[in-house]
Amino acid sequence: MRMFLKSLALGTVAAMMLSFCHFYALCGDIREGVVRLHVLAHDDTKEEQDMKLAVRDAVLVAADGLLDGVEDTEQALAAVTAALPRLERAANICLRERGSSHTAAVTLQPTYFTTRTYDAGTLPAGWYNALRVVIGDGAGRNWWCVVFPPLCVSSAVKPTRLEDVLDEEACDVVENAPRYEVRFKMVEWVSGWFGR
């Protein structure tokens, strides 16, 4: 009986580990298929937080149509990279027009995000390619969204949806977050531990 209980416990642990490894791999597919937007305010004063939102809006207007016809992450990254000067110019014009002495730096770079829930679903923690807009010192609260698939940037020609860039299983993870809440916490812990 003792040997049976040990085998049962070992089998249960092995099954849980395999399940988590599969889930972690799905989360990796999600991270590779998504490009995020990250806008950081200079500081946490109300004025700078309002400035952050104005700059965000200016960048989104400048990015309007940027992803028209884009069908995959590689194309999205190329389009965003080509548009960086235009997006940075829009951010800095907005700052000047609002009387700010700060400048904004707009880059595309890997950025660590914690688990985040949007209207379209929940994205797991980890490193994502991110369009980053850093205003001044970038020490204030930030604003996040998803650039690709365009959940906060319009794509008028043919809108790309999560289903267009992620497989059915990965979409299930994003769209049915409550079923995976404990796993998301585990992914956040593992990603934070290994990723940083």
Secondary structure, DSSP 8 states (H G I E B T S, - for coil): -HHHHHHHHHHHHHHHHHHHHHHHHHHHHHHHH-EEEEEE-SSSSHHHHHHHHHHHHHHHHHTTTTTTT--SHHHHHHHHHHHHHHHHHHHHHHHHHTT----EEEEEEEEEE--EEETTEEE-SEEEEEEEEEETT--S-EEEEEEETTSSS---SS---HHHHS-HHHHHHHHTGGGGHHHHHHHHHHHHHHH-
